[in-house]
Amino acid sequence: MTERIFSRALGREVSAGEYVMASPDLLMVHDGNRPIVTDVLAELDFDRPRYPERMAVVLDHGVPTPNAAYANVQKRLRTFAARHNVRLFEQGDGISHLVACESGLVRPGSIVIASDSHTTTSGAMNALATGVGATDLAVALGTGELWFRVPQAIRVDLVGSLPDDCSARDIALRLLQRYGTGFARYQAIEFSGPGLATLSMDARFTLSNKGIELGAKFAVMPFDQVMAAYCEERKVPTDRAVTIDPEARYARTVTVDLDDLGPLVARPHNPSNVVDVHEARGVRVDVGFIGTCTNGRLEDLRAAAQQLRGKRLAEGRRLIVVPASREVYAQALSEGLIAEFIRVGAQVSASGCGPCAGVQGGVPADAEAIVTTAPRNFRGRMGNPNAEVYLASPATVAASLVEGHLAQPKRDATGQLPS
């Protein structure tokens, strides 16, 4: 799929290993990088973006604005967007990777770059999506092109179906447990197999998002009926979509049996330091965080709320919930999910990245342990190098905050997850 999308963009056949100049279909800038891309654009003597209609500015990291420095960065980005007629997503609209797909900016078969490593999320839309540095993005904005080395592809076949106490987060954690963070270094992961058809778009966004933690340049899903329904609902053109070619040659193929999965957790301080939750059971957690570009979608909030109904947080524990977009927030309100979070004493914040990057909104204290749906847990990731950060699914985070320690999602007397 990776070669086919590049070939379409260039108007000629390309193969893995080639260096190419391609014109991205979408270029996104957010407020979380220093220097900000618009300043680099000016330093490189570009007076305007080559294709402003392909650009989007998203204010998602400092929401609400945490300090004067962030406020000034956001002001400059607003001014830039207004001057060049660039689409602006304001504070509270949501995280760039989600709002770009919700709003129809990401089309199947397209090329997407942004100033954020988790841009691979949009691979769930059958796009080649990757994060780049400020200079690369500025050059692409100014010239309309960027160089790429066409990567080899690894095929990940999903078979079976997920147990009801597992989610796409557990699939990603299993891959990290088995293969580590260098599994797909500068390669493309292409997901396939009959198990993929059982996964919703919310789940697929999670899997593609975590591709970068496996080292992938891209993490692409094939176009299928699930994606087609999502695109039809949002009026997204699908004329450039690609599917898996049965004759395609892959650098490597691996299989994940979804039936064999159980809830997993990544221990500090690496996303690949993964064990079954029961192996870490009893580890005290002080704070829980449900949100981020990995797991702040509606399906994630529903799974967390299931674990909280009729319960309370353990004594002295705190829970932070940040819906990933305004659309998700509104739907969660209408379904009563936000009321459930408030009932148990959670802090619910405006849509954005929340405390994930450690800028604001819930920085942990020294020696505190936080269990989170954030994408990574390197030392200091959430703003304090003296805190311990564990990664888990939304259901596992919620169950752990009820117990006060790392715990598996709870079932009712019938053996089913609560409804």
C-alpha positions as CSV (number, residue, x, y, z in Angstrom):
1,M,0.0,0.0,0.0
2,T,2.9,2.4,0.8
3,E,4.4,2.0,-2.6
4,R,1.1,2.3,-4.3
5,I,0.2,5.6,-2.6
6,F,3.6,7.1,-3.4
7,S,3.3,5.9,-7.0
8,R,-0.1,7.6,-7.4
9,A,1.3,10.8,-5.9
10,L,4.3,10.8,-8.2
11,G,2.6,9.5,-11.4
12,R,5.1,6.7,-11.8
13,E,5.9,3.4,-10.2
14,V,8.2,3.5,-7.1
15,S,9.8,0.8,-5.0
16,A,11.0,0.6,-1.4
17,G,14.4,2.2,-1.0
18,E,13.9,5.0,-3.5
19,Y,14.3,8.6,-2.5
20,V,11.4,10.7,-3.8
21,M,10.1,14.2,-3.7
22,A,6.3,14.1,-3.0
23,S,3.7,16.8,-2.4
24,P,1.8,16.3,0.8
25,D,-2.0,16.6,0.8
26,L,-2.2,17.9,4.3
27,L,0.4,19.7,6.5
28,M,-0.5,20.4,10.1
29,V,1.2,22.7,12.7
30,H,0.4,22.7,16.4
31,D,1.4,24.8,19.4
32,G,3.6,22.2,21.2
33,N,6.9,22.5,19.3
34,R,9.8,25.0,19.8
35,P,10.7,26.6,17.5
36,I,7.3,26.9,16.1
37,V,7.1,26.0,12.4
38,T,5.8,29.4,11.3
39,D,8.9,31.1,12.7
40,V,11.2,28.7,10.9
41,L,9.2,29.3,7.7
42,A,10.0,33.0,8.1
43,E,13.7,32.3,8.8
44,L,13.9,30.4,5.6
45,D,12.6,33.4,3.7
46,F,9.2,32.0,2.7
47,D,6.7,34.7,2.9
48,R,3.7,32.4,2.8
49,P,2.8,28.7,2.5
50,R,2.8,27.4,-1.1
51,Y,-0.6,25.8,-0.6
52,P,-2.4,27.4,2.3
53,E,-5.5,25.3,1.5
54,R,-3.6,22.2,2.4
55,M,-2.5,23.5,5.8
56,A,-4.1,23.4,9.2
57,V,-3.1,25.0,12.5
58,V,-4.2,23.2,15.7
59,L,-4.0,24.6,19.2
60,D,-4.1,21.4,21.2
61,H,-1.1,21.1,23.6
62,G,-1.6,24.2,25.8
63,V,-5.4,23.9,26.6
64,P,-6.4,25.9,28.5
65,T,-3.3,28.1,28.0
66,P,-0.9,27.3,30.9
67,N,1.3,30.3,30.9
68,A,2.2,33.5,29.0
69,A,4.8,31.9,26.8
70,Y,2.1,29.4,25.4
71,A,-0.3,32.3,25.1
72,N,2.1,34.2,22.9
73,V,2.8,31.2,20.7
74,Q,-0.9,30.6,20.2
75,K,-1.4,34.3,19.4
76,R,1.3,34.1,16.7
77,L,-0.3,31.0,15.2
78,R,-3.7,32.6,15.2
79,T,-2.3,35.6,13.4
80,F,-0.5,33.5,10.9
81,A,-3.7,31.5,10.1
82,A,-5.8,34.6,9.7
83,R,-3.2,36.3,7.4
84,H,-2.8,33.3,5.1
85,N,-6.4,32.0,5.2
86,V,-5.3,28.8,6.8
87,R,-7.8,26.6,8.6
88,L,-7.5,27.0,12.4
89,F,-8.7,24.6,15.1
90,E,-9.0,26.6,18.3
91,Q,-8.4,25.6,21.9
92,G,-11.0,23.0,22.9
93,D,-11.6,21.8,19.3
94,G,-9.4,18.8,20.0
95,I,-6.2,17.0,19.3
96,S,-4.8,17.5,15.8
97,H,-4.7,13.8,14.8
98,L,-8.4,13.4,15.7
99,V,-9.9,16.6,14.4
100,A,-8.1,16.2,11.1
101,C,-9.9,12.9,10.5
102,E,-13.2,14.0,12.0
103,S,-13.4,17.1,9.8
104,G,-12.6,15.2,6.6
105,L,-9.1,16.7,6.0
106,V,-7.5,13.3,5.8
107,R,-8.5,11.3,2.7
108,P,-7.8,7.7,2.0
109,G,-4.7,7.4,-0.3
110,S,-3.3,10.7,0.8
111,I,0.1,11.9,2.2
112,V,0.0,13.7,5.6
113,I,2.8,15.3,7.5
114,A,2.7,17.3,10.8
115,S,4.9,18.6,13.5
116,D,4.1,15.7,15.9
117,S,5.4,12.1,16.0
118,H,1.9,10.7,16.5
119,T,0.8,11.8,13.1
120,T,0.9,8.1,12.2
121,T,-2.6,8.1,13.7
122,S,-4.0,9.1,10.4
123,G,-2.7,5.9,8.8
124,A,-6.0,4.4,10.1
125,M,-7.6,6.4,7.3
126,N,-5.5,4.6,4.6
127,A,-3.1,7.5,4.5
128,L,0.7,7.8,4.6
129,A,1.0,9.9,7.7
130,T,4.1,10.8,9.6
131,G,5.6,13.4,11.9
132,V,8.5,15.6,10.8
133,G,10.7,18.2,12.4
134,A,10.0,22.0,12.3
135,T,12.6,22.6,9.5
136,D,11.3,19.8,7.3
137,L,7.7,20.9,7.8
138,A,8.6,24.6,7.1
139,V,10.4,23.6,3.8
140,A,7.3,21.5,2.8
141,L,5.0,24.4,3.6
142,G,7.2,26.8,1.6
143,T,7.9,24.6,-1.5
144,G,4.9,22.3,-1.5
145,E,7.2,19.2,-1.4
146,L,9.2,17.1,0.9
147,W,11.7,14.2,0.4
148,F,11.0,10.7,1.6
149,R,12.7,7.4,1.4
150,V,10.0,4.9,0.4
151,P,10.1,2.4,3.3
152,Q,9.9,-1.3,3.2
153,A,6.7,-2.7,4.7
154,I,5.9,-5.1,7.5
155,R,2.6,-6.8,7.4
156,V,0.8,-7.3,10.7
157,D,-2.0,-9.9,10.3
158,L,-4.7,-9.8,13.0
159,V,-6.7,-13.0,13.5
160,G,-9.5,-13.9,15.8
161,S,-11.4,-11.2,17.8
162,L,-10.7,-9.3,21.0
163,P,-11.9,-10.6,24.4
164,D,-14.4,-8.2,25.9
165,D,-11.9,-7.0,28.6
166,C,-9.3,-6.0,25.9
167,S,-9.0,-3.2,23.4
168,A,-6.8,-2.0,20.5
169,R,-4.4,-0.7,23.2
170,D,-3.7,-4.2,24.2
171,I,-2.9,-5.3,20.6
172,A,-0.3,-2.5,20.4
173,L,1.1,-3.4,23.8
174,R,1.4,-7.1,22.7
175,L,3.4,-6.0,19.6
176,L,5.7,-3.8,21.8
177,Q,6.1,-6.7,24.3
178,R,7.1,-9.1,21.5
179,Y,9.2,-6.9,19.2
180,G,10.2,-3.7,21.1
181,T,10.4,-0.1,20.0
182,G,12.7,-0.8,17.1
183,F,10.4,-3.4,15.4
184,A,9.6,-1.2,12.4
185,R,12.4,1.4,12.4
186,Y,11.9,3.5,9.2
187,Q,9.5,0.9,7.8
188,A,5.8,1.0,7.2
189,I,3.5,-1.2,9.2
190,E,0.5,-2.4,7.1
191,F,-2.3,-4.0,9.1
192,S,-4.3,-6.8,7.6
193,G,-6.0,-10.1,8.4
194,P,-9.6,-11.1,9.3
195,G,-9.3,-9.7,12.8
196,L,-9.1,-6.2,11.4
197,A,-12.7,-6.3,10.2
198,T,-13.8,-6.7,13.9
199,L,-12.1,-3.4,14.9
200,S,-13.9,0.0,14.8
201,M,-12.4,3.1,13.5
202,D,-11.7,4.3,17.1
203,A,-9.7,1.1,17.6
204,R,-7.9,1.5,14.4
205,F,-6.8,5.1,15.2
206,T,-5.3,3.7,18.4
207,L,-3.3,1.0,16.6
208,S,-2.0,3.4,13.9
209,N,-1.1,5.9,16.6
210,K,1.0,3.4,18.4
211,G,2.9,2.6,15.2
212,I,5.4,5.3,16.0
213,E,6.2,3.6,19.4
214,L,7.2,0.5,17.3
215,G,9.5,2.7,15.2
216,A,7.3,2.9,12.1
217,K,7.5,5.7,9.6
218,F,3.8,4.9,8.6
219,A,1.2,2.6,10.1
220,V,-1.4,2.1,7.4
221,M,-4.8,0.4,7.3
222,P,-6.3,-1.0,4.1
223,F,-9.5,0.6,2.8
224,D,-12.5,-1.7,3.7
225,Q,-16.2,-1.5,4.6
226,V,-15.6,-0.2,8.1
227,M,-13.6,2.7,6.7
228,A,-16.0,3.2,3.8
229,A,-18.9,3.7,6.3
230,Y,-16.8,6.3,8.3
231,C,-15.9,8.2,5.1
232,E,-19.5,8.1,3.9
233,E,-20.8,9.5,7.2
234,R,-18.2,12.4,7.0
235,K,-18.5,12.9,3.2
236,V,-14.8,12.1,2.7
237,P,-13.8,11.2,-0.9
238,T,-12.5,7.7,-1.3
239,D,-11.5,7.7,-5.0
240,R,-7.8,7.3,-4.1
241,A,-8.1,4.6,-1.5
242,V,-5.9,1.5,-1.8
243,T,-6.3,-2.1,-0.5
244,I,-3.9,-4.9,0.3
245,D,-2.5,-6.5,-2.9
246,P,-2.4,-10.3,-2.4
247,E,0.8,-10.4,-4.4
248,A,2.6,-7.8,-2.4
249,R,6.0,-8.7,-1.1
250,Y,6.7,-7.7,2.5
251,A,10.0,-7.4,4.4
252,R,8.4,-9.4,7.2
253,T,4.9,-10.7,8.2
254,V,3.8,-11.3,11.8
255,T,0.5,-12.5,13.3
256,V,-1.3,-11.4,16.4
257,D,-4.1,-13.8,17.6
258,L,-6.6,-11.5,19.2
259,D,-8.3,-14.4,21.0
260,D,-5.2,-15.0,23.1
261,L,-4.9,-11.4,24.4
262,G,-5.4,-10.3,28.0
263,P,-5.2,-6.8,29.5
264,L,-1.6,-5.6,29.4
265,V,0.4,-2.7,31.0
266,A,3.7,-1.1,30.2
267,R,5.8,-0.4,33.2
268,P,8.2,2.6,33.5
269,H,10.1,3.9,31.7
270,N,9.6,2.4,28.2
271,P,6.5,1.5,26.1
272,S,7.9,-1.9,25.5
273,N,8.4,-2.8,29.1
274,V,5.1,-4.7,28.9
275,V,3.6,-7.4,31.2
276,D,0.2,-8.9,31.8
277,V,-1.8,-6.8,34.2
278,H,-2.0,-9.6,36.8
279,E,1.8,-9.7,36.9
280,A,1.8,-6.0,38.1
281,R,-1.3,-6.4,40.3
282,G,-0.9,-4.6,43.6
283,V,1.3,-1.8,42.4
284,R,-0.1,1.3,43.9
285,V,-1.3,4.0,41.6
286,D,-2.0,7.6,42.7
287,V,-3.4,9.1,39.5
288,G,-5.2,7.9,36.4
289,F,-5.5,9.8,33.1
290,I,-7.9,8.8,30.3
291,G,-7.5,10.8,27.1
292,T,-4.8,11.7,24.5
293,C,-4.4,11.1,20.8
294,T,-4.2,7.3,21.6
295,N,-7.3,6.7,23.7
296,G,-9.4,9.9,24.1
297,R,-12.2,8.8,21.7
298,L,-15.8,7.9,22.4
299,E,-15.2,4.2,22.5
300,D,-12.5,4.7,25.1
301,L,-14.6,6.9,27.3
302,R,-17.4,4.3,27.2
303,A,-15.0,1.5,28.3
304,A,-13.8,3.6,31.2
305,A,-17.3,4.5,32.3
306,Q,-18.3,0.9,32.3
307,Q,-15.7,0.2,35.0
308,L,-16.8,3.1,37.1
309,R,-20.6,2.6,37.3
310,G,-21.8,2.1,40.8
311,K,-18.3,2.5,42.2
312,R,-16.0,5.1,43.7
313,L,-12.4,6.0,43.3
314,A,-10.1,4.4,45.9
315,E,-9.3,6.7,48.9
316,G,-6.8,9.4,48.0
317,R,-6.8,8.6,44.3
318,R,-7.3,11.1,41.4
319,L,-8.7,10.6,37.9
320,I,-8.3,13.0,35.0
321,V,-10.4,12.6,31.9
322,V,-9.8,14.7,28.7
323,P,-12.0,13.9,25.7
324,A,-9.9,14.1,22.6
325,S,-12.2,16.4,20.6
326,R,-15.2,18.7,21.0
327,E,-17.3,16.2,19.0
328,V,-16.3,13.4,21.4
329,Y,-17.0,15.6,24.4
330,A,-20.5,16.5,23.2
331,Q,-21.4,12.9,22.5
332,A,-20.0,11.8,25.9
333,L,-22.2,14.5,27.5
334,S,-25.3,13.3,25.6
335,E,-24.6,9.6,26.6
336,G,-24.1,10.5,30.3
337,L,-20.5,9.5,30.3
338,I,-19.3,12.9,31.6
339,A,-21.8,12.8,34.4
340,E,-20.5,9.3,35.4
341,F,-16.9,10.7,35.5
342,I,-18.0,13.7,37.6
343,R,-20.0,11.4,40.0
344,V,-16.8,9.4,40.9
345,G,-14.9,12.7,41.4
346,A,-12.9,12.8,38.2
347,Q,-11.6,16.1,36.8
348,V,-12.9,16.5,33.3
349,S,-11.0,19.1,31.2
350,A,-11.4,20.8,27.8
351,S,-10.5,18.8,24.8
352,G,-6.8,18.7,24.0
353,C,-3.7,16.8,24.9
354,G,-4.2,17.3,28.6
355,P,-1.2,16.3,30.9
356,C,0.2,13.9,28.3
357,A,3.2,16.0,27.4
358,G,3.8,17.3,30.9
359,V,3.0,20.9,30.1
360,Q,-0.1,21.4,32.2
361,G,-3.3,19.8,33.4
362,G,-2.1,17.2,35.9
363,V,1.7,16.9,36.3
364,P,2.3,14.2,38.9
365,A,4.3,14.8,42.1
366,D,7.6,13.1,43.1
367,A,7.3,9.4,43.7
368,E,3.7,9.3,42.5
369,A,2.6,6.6,40.1
370,I,0.2,7.4,37.3
371,V,-1.5,4.9,35.0
372,T,-2.5,6.5,31.8
373,T,-3.8,5.9,28.3
374,A,-1.0,8.2,27.0
375,P,1.1,6.9,24.1
376,R,4.5,6.8,25.9
377,N,6.0,6.7,29.3
378,F,9.7,7.7,29.0
379,R,11.1,9.2,32.1
380,G,9.8,12.8,32.6
381,R,7.2,12.4,29.8
382,M,4.3,13.8,31.9
383,G,6.4,16.6,33.4
384,N,8.2,15.0,36.4
385,P,11.2,12.7,36.0
386,N,10.7,11.5,39.5
387,A,7.2,10.0,38.8
388,E,6.4,6.5,37.6
389,V,4.2,6.3,34.5
390,Y,2.4,3.1,33.5
391,L,0.5,2.7,30.2
392,A,-2.8,0.8,29.9
393,S,-6.2,0.7,28.2
394,P,-9.0,3.0,29.3
395,A,-10.8,0.1,31.0
396,T,-7.6,-0.9,32.9
397,V,-7.0,2.7,34.0
398,A,-10.5,3.0,35.4
399,A,-10.4,-0.4,37.1
400,S,-7.1,0.5,38.7
401,L,-8.3,3.8,40.1
402,V,-11.3,2.0,41.7
403,E,-8.9,-0.6,43.3
404,G,-6.1,1.9,44.1
405,H,-3.6,-0.4,42.4
406,L,-3.0,-1.9,39.0
407,A,-6.0,-4.2,38.3
408,Q,-7.8,-6.0,35.5
409,P,-11.1,-4.7,34.2
410,K,-13.9,-6.1,36.4
411,R,-16.7,-8.4,35.2
412,D,-20.0,-8.8,36.8
413,A,-21.5,-12.0,38.4
414,T,-22.3,-13.4,34.9
415,G,-18.7,-13.1,33.9
416,Q,-19.4,-10.2,31.5
417,L,-18.1,-6.6,31.6
418,P,-20.7,-4.3,33.1
419,S,-23.0,-2.5,30.6
